[in-house]
Amino acid sequence: MKRYLALLLGVISGLVLASAPAPAWAAVPTYGEYSMMLATTGSAAQYWSGNQAGGKWEWDTVSPTEADISWGNPDQWPPSYRERFVHESDSSGDWARLPGWFDWGTFYTIRTTTEWQANTDCRTGRTPLPAGGAQHYVRWQIPATGYCLYAEGTITEESTGKTMVFQHEQVWSPPAPCPANAYGWTAPSCIDQWESWSSNIGTPFGLKLERSATLARGLGMAFRIRQTYPSLWSADMKYVRAW
């Protein structure tokens, strides 16, 4: 259980400071510009909590539309855990979708049974999204207004066929001014993701994680993390690497 929870929390670390070339922004801001998914340069960063490393992430582009993000301890890199994201469109729009993740040599496949989007209160303006495949994780083109996403479905461990269930609710904010984080990093703008994750991975079904995470345009994930469940915890981006 502790391992799965650590993976969901993205408890990770390690890197060296480096500068990236000036990015060429799209006319409409995209999730790729904030997360660094499918960036033309390699991207990674370390985030710290207090005076110790809290984690490290690193993107690896698999194809023109697919990328894996690894999360793990920098002292034990590369980690066994990485998430796969796919940039693709369907009848509901243009998305970064989450087919699942790799861990300890096997793939965990996500298949949704129910998905919808709504206003930021997650109650009004609900409209269904096509379910049955990978999760609609975030809109690729960042809207000028915030929105809520909800998904529930199954997670299948491919090596054993074991099936688990999950619920995932998110609220995504529009781009906004990005004050410096705890280590002095600034960015042209940021977007925020609030999420609540429930599953029966490792324990009976129940809430496993609630947190807010800030993504910085041109820098990537974990600019700030503010976790509220299962414990209060915070971290901020400290080192960035691009190559």
C-alpha positions in Angstrom: 0.0 0.0 0.0 2.8 2.5 0.9 4.3 2.0 -2.5 1.1 2.6 -4.4 0.4 5.7 -2.3 3.9 7.0 -2.9 3.5 6.5 -6.7 0.2 8.5 -6.6 1.8 11.2 -4.6 4.7 11.4 -7.0 7.2 11.2 -4.1 10.4 11.6 -6.0 13.9 13.4 -6.4 17.2 14.5 -8.0 18.9 16.8 -10.6 21.3 19.4 -11.7 20.5 23.0 -12.6 20.5 23.9 -16.3 19.0 26.5 -18.6 16.7 25.8 -21.5 16.6 27.6 -24.8 13.8 30.2 -25.2 10.6 28.3 -26.1 8.5 29.1 -29.1 4.9 29.3 -27.7 1.9 28.1 -29.6 -0.8 30.7 -30.5 -3.1 29.0 -28.0 -1.4 27.7 -24.8 -1.2 23.9 -24.6 -0.8 21.4 -21.9 2.5 20.5 -23.5 3.9 23.9 -22.8 3.0 23.7 -19.1 3.8 20.0 -18.4 6.7 19.8 -20.9 5.1 16.6 -22.4 6.3 16.2 -26.0 8.8 19.1 -25.6 11.5 19.4 -28.3 14.1 19.3 -25.5 14.4 16.7 -22.8 12.9 17.9 -19.5 13.3 16.9 -15.9 13.1 18.6 -12.5 13.6 18.1 -8.8 11.2 19.4 -6.2 12.0 19.8 -2.5 10.1 19.8 0.8 11.9 21.9 3.4 15.6 21.0 3.3 15.3 17.7 1.6 14.4 16.4 -1.9 10.7 15.4 -2.3 10.9 14.0 -5.8 12.0 14.0 -9.4 10.2 13.7 -12.7 11.6 13.2 -16.2 9.8 13.1 -19.6 10.8 10.6 -22.3 9.1 11.1 -25.8 8.0 7.7 -27.2 6.5 8.9 -30.5 5.2 12.2 -31.9 2.0 11.7 -29.8 3.2 9.6 -26.8 5.4 10.3 -23.9 6.3 8.7 -20.6 6.9 10.6 -17.4 9.0 8.8 -14.8 8.6 9.6 -11.1 11.1 8.3 -8.6 14.0 8.7 -6.2 17.0 10.3 -8.0 19.4 8.2 -6.0 17.8 5.1 -7.5 17.3 6.3 -11.1 15.7 5.2 -13.3 12.7 4.2 -11.3 10.4 1.3 -12.1 7.4 3.6 -12.3 6.4 5.7 -15.2 3.1 7.0 -16.5 2.2 7.0 -20.2 0.3 10.0 -21.8 -1.1 10.2 -25.3 -2.0 13.4 -27.2 -5.1 12.6 -29.2 -8.5 13.9 -30.3 -11.9 12.4 -30.3 -15.5 13.7 -30.7 -15.2 15.7 -27.4 -12.0 17.6 -28.4 -8.2 17.6 -28.1 -6.7 15.8 -25.1 -3.8 14.5 -23.2 -5.1 11.0 -22.2 -3.8 8.5 -19.7 -3.9 4.9 -20.8 -2.1 3.7 -17.7 1.3 3.3 -16.1 4.3 0.9 -15.9 5.6 -0.5 -12.6 7.9 -3.4 -11.8 7.9 -4.6 -15.4 4.2 -4.7 -16.0 1.6 -2.3 -17.3 -1.5 -1.2 -15.5 -4.2 -0.4 -18.0 -6.9 2.2 -17.3 -10.3 1.8 -18.9 -13.0 4.2 -18.0 -16.6 3.3 -17.5 -17.9 6.9 -16.8 -16.4 10.3 -17.7 -17.8 13.8 -17.7 -16.7 17.4 -17.7 -18.3 20.3 -15.8 -17.8 23.8 -14.5 -15.3 24.3 -11.7 -17.8 23.5 -9.0 -18.1 20.0 -10.5 -21.9 20.1 -10.3 -23.2 22.5 -12.9 -22.7 22.2 -16.7 -22.0 18.5 -16.6 -21.6 16.9 -20.1 -20.5 13.3 -20.7 -17.2 12.4 -22.3 -16.7 9.2 -24.4 -15.8 6.4 -22.0 -14.4 2.9 -22.5 -10.8 3.7 -23.2 -7.9 5.8 -21.7 -8.8 8.5 -19.3 -9.4 12.1 -20.6 -6.8 13.6 -18.3 -6.5 17.2 -19.4 -7.5 19.4 -22.3 -4.5 19.8 -24.7 -5.4 23.4 -25.6 -5.8 25.3 -22.3 -9.2 27.0 -22.1 -9.6 30.6 -20.9 -11.9 29.3 -18.1 -11.4 26.5 -15.6 -13.2 23.2 -15.8 -13.8 20.0 -13.8 -13.2 16.4 -15.0 -14.5 13.2 -13.5 -13.5 9.6 -14.4 -14.2 6.2 -12.9 -13.4 2.8 -14.2 -11.0 -0.1 -13.9 -7.2 -0.7 -13.6 -5.9 -4.0 -14.9 -2.5 -5.4 -13.9 -1.5 -7.0 -17.2 0.9 -9.5 -15.7 -1.8 -11.1 -13.5 -5.1 -10.0 -14.9 -6.0 -8.6 -11.5 -8.6 -5.8 -11.8 -9.1 -2.8 -9.5 -11.4 0.2 -9.5 -10.8 3.9 -9.3 -12.5 7.3 -9.2 -10.6 10.5 -10.1 -11.9 14.0 -9.9 -9.9 17.0 -11.1 -10.3 20.8 -11.3 -8.1 22.6 -13.8 -7.6 26.4 -13.7 -7.0 28.7 -16.6 -3.5 30.3 -17.1 -2.8 32.9 -14.5 0.2 35.0 -13.2 2.8 32.8 -11.6 4.3 34.2 -8.4 7.8 32.9 -7.5 7.7 29.6 -5.6 9.6 28.8 -2.4 12.9 28.5 -4.2 12.6 31.7 -6.4 11.5 30.1 -9.7 9.2 32.2 -11.8 7.4 31.5 -15.1 5.3 33.5 -17.6 2.2 31.8 -16.3 1.0 28.7 -14.4 -2.0 26.4 -14.3 -3.3 24.6 -11.3 -4.7 21.1 -10.9 -6.7 20.0 -7.9 -7.3 16.3 -7.7 -9.0 13.7 -5.6 -8.1 10.0 -6.2 -9.9 7.0 -4.7 -9.2 3.3 -5.4 -9.0 -0.1 -3.9 -5.3 -0.5 -4.8 -3.7 -2.3 -1.9 -6.6 -1.5 0.6 -10.4 -1.5 0.5 -11.9 1.2 -1.7 -11.5 4.7 -0.3 -9.9 8.1 -0.7 -6.1 7.8 -1.2 -5.0 11.3 -2.2 -6.1 14.9 -2.3 -3.8 17.7 -3.4 -3.2 20.7 -5.6 -0.3 20.9 -8.1 0.9 23.9 -10.1 2.5 23.5 -13.5 4.7 26.3 -14.8 4.8 27.3 -18.5 8.2 26.3 -19.8 9.3 24.6 -16.6 6.9 21.8 -16.1 5.4 19.7 -13.4 5.6 20.1 -9.6 6.3 23.9 -9.6 4.3 23.7 -6.3 2.5 20.8 -4.6 0.2 21.2 -1.7 -1.1 17.9 -0.4 -4.1 17.8 2.0 -4.7 14.0 2.3 -3.6 11.5 3.6 -1.3 14.1 5.4 -0.4 17.7 5.0 2.7 18.0 2.8 4.1 20.5 0.5 7.0 20.8 -2.0 8.3 23.3 -4.6 10.4 22.9 -7.7 14.1 23.6 -6.8 16.2 22.3 -9.8 15.4 22.1 -13.5 17.3 20.3 -16.2 16.8 20.6 -20.0 18.9 19.0 -22.7 
